[in-house]
Every structure is written in C-alpha cells, then in structure tokens.
Amino acid sequence: MNCPDLNSHEFSYGGGGVGVTAWGDSLRMGLLFYFLTSLVPVLGVVVGHDFFRPSAYTLGKPADIGDAFARWDGKWYREIVEEGYKYDPQRPSSVAFFPAFPLLGIGMAWITGYRADLALVVAAHLSLAAAFVVLAAYVRRRYTEIRHGFAGFVLLAFGLFPTTFFFRMAYSESLFLLCSILAIYAMEKHWPIVVVAGLVGLTTATRPVGVALLPVLLLYLWRRSPTLRGFVVRGLVLGPLSCWGLAGYMVYLGMVFGDPLAFAHTQSHWRMRPAASWQEHVQALATLEPVRSIYDPDSPCYWQRMAGDANALFNLDFLNPIYFFFTLSLLLAGMWKRQLTRYEWVLSAGLLLIPYVTRSHEMCMGAMGRFAAAAWPLYLVLGHQLRRLPPELAAALLALSGFFLASYAALFAAGYRFF
C-alpha cells in the first residue's frame, strides 16, 4: 500500500495522512455535495406526497411527509424504534432488520423529541452527510495525483445515481455506507489494526452484508503481517472483534427469542415465489434464471405481473437486474483498468454476490438495484468515466440521472411498489 506523500500540501498538517487543511476541504466539499444532491430526492418526496395519485399497486397515500420518507422497510424500522423487536417464527418479523440503525434512530428521537419516522430520517441524513465527507477525504487520499475536479465527479455520481434515493429515506443504507467507507479509509490510512477491526465489527451491526468487509479485513491483515504466524495470530485475536456487531445481535436474539439466527430464519417469510431445493437454487443462480425470469411473461417473477400498470422506465421490478449488472460491469471494468484497489474490489464483490446468492431467486431480484447502489467503489469508477467525458455530455448524463433520482423518490413517497 502506498504511503502518503508528506511533501504534498494535502498532508502538510497531518503527520502522515489527510491533515487539518485537507480535512477542512473534505468537510466543505462533502457537505456541499450532500446538500445539493439531496435536494433532488427530497423535493421528489414532497412532489410525490403532495401531487401523485396512488394506483391499485401501492401502499396507499402516506399519512404525512414523515410517513412519505418511511415507506416499505422504513415502516419496519419505525416499528422497532416505537415497540422494540418482535419475532414470530410463522410470519415476517422485525428481527430481520439489524440493530445499529434503529438504535441510532432511538438516540435521535431522544435527543430531538421527534417521533420515530422523523428521527430515523434525520439519522439517515446525518449518516449520509458524514459518508459524503469521509468519501471526499478518501478520494483525496487515494488519488493525490489526479486533480481537475475528480473528487467532485465522484461525489456527484454518489449523490445522483438513481437508486441512491434510498439513502435519503428511513433506511439503514446511509449508516452502512458511512461505516464501510470509514473502515476502508482506516485501512488506507494504516490506522491501528484494533480500530480497523472495531469499525468492521460496527459495520456488521448495520446490515447483513456488513460481513462483506471480513475478507477485506483478512486481506488487510495478510498485507500488514510480516509472517504467516503473525497473520494467524492477528486473525485469531481480531476475528471476534471484527464481528462484534453481528455477534452481539445474535446474543440478544438468543437471550430474548431463543433463536440466535432469528434474523436469518425470518427471511423464509420474505419471498415472491416458493422456496427451491439447494440444487435448484444453485442451478438457477448459475444460469441467471433470477434475471431471465423478470422478463419472462410465463414466470411468476415477470415484472409486469408484480407491477401492474407501471411504466418500465419507472419501475424497479423491471430495472433491478439492469442496475445490478450495470454496477457489476462497471466494477469489473474498474478492476481491469486498475482503478480500484484490492480492498475496493473485494468489498464490491461481496456486496454484490451476497444478496445475489442468498436472495435473488426467492425475491425475484427484488431490491438488487438498492443493494448495487451500496457497492460504493462504483462511484470511483464513475468518477473516472465522467472526468474523461466532454463537460457538456457529463452534465447531461448527471442531469438525466438526477431526473430519475427525483422520479423514484416521488414514486416511493406516493407509496408505489418500490424496493
């Protein structure tokens, strides 16, 4: 891993990393791009709440603007904040949702006095704003040789990618992004290994895909260990610490509900078609059947069967596979062109493969566009692509992306089937 250039003005006050001046620049840049890009989906929510008329394939009209930000999974998080976790082995239960984000929402409700849904939205936006700042610092750290607004292109891609509207809702993705970006930043900066492992452990408490950071941590330990014995010792010592969030949640579930794996078992009730045998499951994944089924009129997963009268361009049932493979192709291109570090592409592979392998068949590729958006090294690759385009074309593509970002947010707020 490259050491920082101590002669660079970006590191002149930091003693070996992004210093005071650079962090001040990252703070200003991150918050500015967070604010400007978040205006787009927030205004979309207002428009969807006030002017969109729900169709027969919706949740119905939101009660108010707070409810408009907390649709679909947001309702589960709100229930956890208001009533705590519940588990019924016979039906979908709130234990499917990991605890870090609800705990942050509870803390925000206590500090502000806001009701649960508004507190969760504030928690999501604060997490996202911090994620913008850390990403800006990370880009400055990673790409000291690139100027000409590269960090700005990365942050614009991060803020305007259409399915990132979920990051502004009462969803846990924004907290996951903050924790995962910070963990990779800590590796890039060579923070103490105990701190790095602790950050990875925190990420495992945000979402199930937090475990995608575990192989990244192993790679980091391997590269930082002078001997095989040192690697093994560090792995044995730091392994439990790197899973403390997930382990703590499992202990809680075991003590309260008698099932440490309740979060996994309840997933059997979230499905859009019957469960398959493991042989059928493996064959389906290998042949991309979950993807093909979305566009097969004879399949129970056919997008129009689920979406009814929705327009394909504004329907995630139709678009989820497209966003998933668009992200995959860009990340592969970034890896091939050496635009991504080993840490970045190993993390990206985990963030895409885990949901595809575990849930794509039963859920008919549901939420894959959202999961792909959380594979944040994508925005580093997009930043490279945008930087090389003529300014007018780059602006047009970002404007088009922003249009879909606002449109999706409006449809989500109005209660349309959007996950």
C-alpha positions in Angstrom: 0.0 0.0 0.0 1.4 3.4 -0.9 2.5 5.7 1.9 1.2 9.3 1.9 3.3 12.0 0.2 4.4 14.1 3.2 5.6 16.8 0.9 2.2 17.3 -0.6 0.2 20.3 0.6 -2.7 18.0 1.3 -0.8 16.3 4.0 1.3 19.2 5.4 -0.5 19.4 8.7 -1.4 15.7 9.2 1.8 14.0 10.1 1.3 11.2 7.6 -2.3 11.4 6.4 -5.1 13.8 5.4 -4.3 16.8 7.7 -6.2 19.7 9.1 -6.4 21.7 5.9 -7.4 18.7 3.8 -10.0 17.6 6.3 -11.4 21.1 6.2 -11.6 21.0 2.4 -13.2 17.5 2.6 -15.7 18.7 5.1 -16.8 21.6 3.0 -16.8 19.6 -0.2 -18.7 16.7 1.3 -21.4 18.7 2.9 -21.9 20.9 -0.2 -22.3 17.9 -2.5 -24.5 16.2 0.1 -26.8 19.2 0.3 -27.0 19.9 -3.4 -27.6 16.3 -4.5 -30.0 15.6 -1.6 -32.2 18.4 -2.6 -33.2 16.4 -5.7 -34.8 13.4 -4.0 -36.1 15.4 -1.1 -38.0 17.6 -3.5 -39.1 14.5 -5.2 -40.6 13.2 -2.0 -42.5 16.4 -1.5 -43.9 16.3 -5.0 -44.8 12.6 -4.7 -46.5 13.2 -1.3 -48.5 16.3 -2.5 -49.3 15.6 -6.1 -49.0 11.9 -7.0 -52.2 9.8 -7.0 -51.6 6.2 -6.0 -52.6 3.4 -8.3 -54.0 0.0 -7.3 -50.5 -1.4 -6.9 -49.4 0.8 -4.0 -49.2 1.1 -0.2 -51.8 3.9 -0.3 -51.3 7.6 0.3 -48.8 8.5 3.1 -50.3 10.0 6.2 -47.9 13.0 6.1 -44.4 13.9 4.9 -42.7 12.0 7.6 -44.6 8.8 6.6 -43.6 9.5 2.9 -39.9 9.1 3.9 -40.6 5.9 5.8 -42.3 3.6 3.3 -41.7 -0.1 2.9 -38.7 -1.1 5.0 -39.0 2.2 6.8 -42.2 1.0 8.4 -40.3 -1.9 10.0 -37.6 0.4 11.3 -40.2 2.7 12.8 -41.9 -0.2 14.5 -38.6 -1.3 16.1 -38.0 2.3 17.4 -41.5 2.5 18.8 -42.1 -1.0 20.1 -38.8 -2.9 20.1 -38.0 -6.1 18.2 -40.6 -8.8 17.7 -40.3 -12.3 16.4 -42.9 -14.7 15.2 -41.5 -17.9 13.6 -44.7 -18.1 11.5 -44.6 -14.7 9.8 -42.2 -11.9 8.7 -40.8 -10.2 11.8 -38.8 -7.1 12.6 -35.7 -9.2 13.7 -34.7 -9.3 10.0 -33.5 -5.7 10.4 -30.1 -5.2 12.1 -29.9 -3.0 15.2 -27.4 -0.2 14.5 -29.8 2.0 12.6 -32.8 1.6 14.9 -30.5 2.3 17.8 -29.3 5.5 16.1 -33.0 6.4 15.5 -33.9 5.8 19.1 -31.0 8.1 20.2 -32.1 10.7 17.7 -35.6 10.6 18.9 -34.4 11.0 22.5 -32.2 14.0 21.5 -34.7 15.8 19.3 -38.0 14.7 20.7 -39.1 13.8 17.2 -41.4 10.9 16.5 -39.9 7.7 15.2 -40.1 8.1 11.5 -38.7 11.7 11.5 -35.9 10.7 13.9 -34.9 7.9 11.5 -34.9 10.2 8.6 -32.7 12.7 10.5 -30.4 9.8 11.4 -30.2 8.6 7.8 -29.3 12.1 6.5 -26.7 12.8 9.2 -25.1 9.4 8.3 -25.2 10.2 4.6 -23.7 13.7 5.1 -20.9 12.1 7.1 -20.4 9.5 4.4 -20.0 12.3 1.8 -17.3 13.9 4.0 -15.4 10.6 4.5 -15.7 9.7 0.9 -14.3 13.1 -0.1 -11.4 12.6 2.2 -10.9 9.1 0.9 -10.8 10.2 -2.7 -8.2 12.9 -1.8 -6.2 10.3 -0.1 -6.4 7.7 -2.8 -6.0 9.9 -5.9 -3.4 12.6 -4.9 -2.1 12.6 -8.5 -5.5 13.4 -10.0 -6.8 17.0 -10.0 -9.3 18.8 -12.2 -12.3 18.1 -10.0 -12.1 14.3 -9.8 -13.5 14.3 -6.3 -16.4 16.4 -7.4 -17.2 13.9 -10.2 -17.1 11.0 -7.6 -19.4 12.8 -5.2 -21.8 13.8 -8.0 -22.0 10.2 -9.1 -22.5 9.1 -5.5 -25.2 11.7 -4.9 -27.2 11.4 -8.2 -27.1 7.7 -9.0 -30.9 6.9 -9.3 -31.3 4.2 -6.7 -29.4 6.2 -4.1 -32.7 7.9 -3.3 -33.0 5.1 -0.7 -30.0 6.7 1.1 -32.3 9.7 2.0 -35.2 7.6 3.3 -35.6 5.9 6.7 -33.4 3.1 5.6 -30.1 1.8 7.0 -28.1 2.1 3.8 -26.7 5.5 4.7 -25.3 4.3 8.0 -23.9 1.2 6.3 -22.2 3.4 3.7 -20.6 5.6 6.4 -19.3 2.6 8.4 -17.9 0.8 5.3 -16.3 3.8 3.7 -14.7 4.7 7.1 -13.4 1.2 7.5 -11.7 1.2 4.1 -10.4 4.7 4.8 -8.9 3.4 8.0 -7.1 0.7 6.1 -5.8 3.1 3.6 -4.5 5.4 6.4 -3.0 2.4 8.3 -4.9 3.2 11.5 -4.3 0.8 14.4 -5.4 -2.6 13.5 -7.7 -2.9 16.5 -9.5 0.3 15.4 -9.9 -1.1 11.9 -11.3 -4.4 13.2 -13.7 -2.5 15.5 -15.0 -0.5 12.6 -15.6 -3.7 10.6 -17.5 -5.1 13.6 -19.6 -2.0 13.7 -20.5 -2.4 10.0 -21.7 -5.9 10.7 -24.3 -4.4 13.0 -25.8 -2.2 10.3 -26.8 -4.7 7.6 -26.3 -8.4 6.9 -24.0 -7.6 4.0 -21.6 -6.0 6.5 -19.9 -9.4 6.6 -18.5 -8.5 3.1 -15.9 -6.5 5.0 -14.5 -9.6 6.7 -12.5 -10.9 3.7 -11.3 -7.3 3.1 -10.0 -7.3 6.7 -8.3 -10.6 6.2 -6.6 -9.3 3.1 -5.5 -6.2 5.1 -4.1 -8.4 7.9 -2.2 -10.5 5.4 -0.6 -7.5 3.8 0.3 -6.0 7.2 1.7 -9.2 8.7 5.4 -9.9 8.2 5.0 -13.6 8.7 2.3 -16.3 8.3 2.4 -16.8 12.0 1.8 -13.2 12.6 -1.2 -13.2 10.3 -2.7 -16.3 12.0 -2.3 -14.8 15.5 -3.8 -11.4 14.4 -6.6 -13.2 12.7 -7.4 -15.3 15.8 -7.3 -12.2 18.1 -9.1 -9.7 15.9 -11.6 -12.1 14.3 -14.1 -11.9 17.2 -13.7 -8.1 17.4 -14.4 -7.7 13.7 -17.7 -9.5 14.2 -18.8 -7.8 17.4 -21.9 -6.2 15.9 -23.3 -9.3 14.4 -22.2 -11.4 17.4 -23.9 -9.0 19.8 -27.1 -9.1 17.9 -27.1 -12.9 17.8 -26.6 -13.0 21.6 -29.5 -10.6 22.0 -31.7 -12.7 19.8 -30.8 -15.9 21.6 -31.5 -14.4 25.0 -34.8 -12.7 24.1 -36.3 -15.0 21.5 -34.3 -18.3 22.0 -33.0 -18.2 18.4 -29.7 -16.5 17.7 -30.3 -16.9 13.9 -33.8 -15.5 14.0 -32.7 -12.7 11.6 -31.9 -15.4 9.0 -34.9 -17.7 9.8 -37.5 -15.0 9.4 -36.2 -14.4 5.8 -38.1 -17.5 4.8 -41.3 -15.5 5.0 -40.0 -12.8 2.6 -40.3 -14.4 -0.8 -42.1 -13.8 -4.0 -42.1 -17.5 -5.1 -41.8 -20.8 -3.3 -38.5 -21.9 -1.9 -36.4 -24.1 -4.2 -34.2 -27.0 -3.2 -30.5 -26.2 -2.9 -29.8 -28.0 -6.1 -32.4 -26.0 -8.0 -31.2 -22.8 -6.3 -27.6 -23.3 -7.4 -28.7 -24.2 -10.9 -30.9 -21.1 -11.1 -28.1 -18.8 -10.0 -25.6 -20.3 -12.3 -27.9 -19.9 -15.3 -29.0 -16.4 -14.3 -32.6 -17.6 -14.0 -33.5 -14.9 -11.5 -32.6 -12.3 -14.0 -34.2 -14.0 -17.0 -37.4 -14.6 -15.1 -38.1 -10.9 -14.7 -38.6 -10.6 -18.4 -40.4 -13.9 -19.0 -44.2 -13.5 -19.2 -44.7 -17.1 -18.1 -42.7 -16.7 -14.9 -44.2 -15.8 -11.5 -41.4 -13.2 -11.3 -42.5 -11.4 -14.5 -42.1 -7.7 -13.8 -45.5 -6.7 -15.1 -47.2 -9.4 -13.1 -46.0 -7.7 -10.0 -46.1 -4.1 -11.1 -49.4 -3.9 -13.0 -49.7 -0.8 -15.0 -46.3 0.7 -14.2 -44.1 2.2 -16.9 -40.9 0.1 -17.2 -38.6 3.1 -17.0 -40.0 4.0 -13.6 -40.4 0.5 -12.2 -37.7 -1.2 -10.1 -39.1 -4.7 -10.7 -38.1 -4.1 -14.3 -34.9 -2.2 -13.6 -33.4 -4.0 -10.6 -31.5 -6.5 -12.8 -30.3 -3.7 -15.1 -28.9 -1.7 -12.3 -27.3 -4.8 -10.8 -25.5 -5.7 -14.0 -24.7 -2.1 -14.9 -22.9 -1.9 -11.5 -21.2 -5.2 -11.9 -19.9 -4.4 -15.4 -18.5 -1.0 -14.3 -16.8 -2.6 -11.2 -15.2 -5.3 -13.4 -14.0 -2.6 -15.8 -12.6 -0.6 -12.9 -10.8 -3.7 -11.7 -9.5 -4.5 -15.2 -8.2 -0.9 -15.6 -6.6 -0.9 -12.1 -8.9 1.9 -11.0 -9.8 0.0 -7.8 -7.6 -1.3 -5.1 -7.8 -4.9 -3.9 -9.8 -3.8 -0.9 -12.3 -2.0 -3.0 -13.0 -4.8 -5.5 -13.1 -7.5 -2.8 -15.6 -5.4 -0.9 -17.6 -4.8 -4.1 -17.7 -8.5 -5.0 -19.0 -9.3 -1.6 -21.7 -6.6 -1.7 -23.0 -7.9 -5.0 -22.6 -11.6 -4.5 -24.1 -11.9 -1.0 -27.5 -10.7 -2.0 -27.5 -12.4 -5.4 -26.6 -15.8 -3.9 -28.8 -15.6 -0.9 -32.0 -13.8 -2.0 -32.2 -13.1 -5.8 -34.1 -16.3 -6.6 -36.7 -16.2 -3.9 -37.2 -12.4 -4.2 -37.2 -12.2 -8.0 -34.2 -9.8 -8.0 -36.1 -7.6 -5.6 -34.0 -4.7 -4.1 -31.0 -5.6 -6.2 -30.8 -2.0 -7.6 -30.6 -0.7 -4.0 -28.0 -3.3 -3.0 -25.9 -2.4 -6.0 -26.0 1.3 -5.1 -24.4 0.4 -1.7 -21.3 -1.0 -3.6 -19.7 2.4 -3.3 -16.5 1.8 -5.2 -18.8 2.0 -8.2 -18.7 5.8 -7.8 -14.9 5.9 -8.0 -15.2 4.2 -11.4 -18.0 6.5 -12.5 -15.9 9.4 -11.4 -13.1 8.3 -13.8 -15.6 7.9 -16.6 -17.2 11.3 -16.1 -13.9 13.1 -15.9 -12.9 11.8 -19.3 -16.2 12.9 -21.0 -16.7 16.3 -22.6 -18.2 18.6 -19.9 -21.5 19.0 -21.8 -22.0 15.3 -22.1 -21.1 14.6 -18.4 -23.5 17.3 -17.3 -26.3 15.9 -19.5 -25.8 12.4 -18.0 -25.8 13.7 -14.5 -28.9 15.7 -15.2 -30.6 12.6 -16.6 -29.6 10.6 -13.5 -30.9 13.3 -11.3 -34.2 13.2 -13.1 -34.6 9.5 -12.4 -33.4 10.0 -8.8 -36.2 12.6 -8.2 -38.8 10.5 -10.0 -38.0 7.4 -8.0 -38.2 9.3 -4.8 -41.6 10.8 -5.7 -43.0 7.3 -6.6 -41.6 5.9 -3.4 -43.1 8.6 -1.3 -46.5 8.2 -3.0 -46.5 4.5 -2.0 -45.8 2.8 -5.3 -44.2 -0.6 -5.2 -40.6 0.5 -5.0 -37.9 -1.7 -3.5 
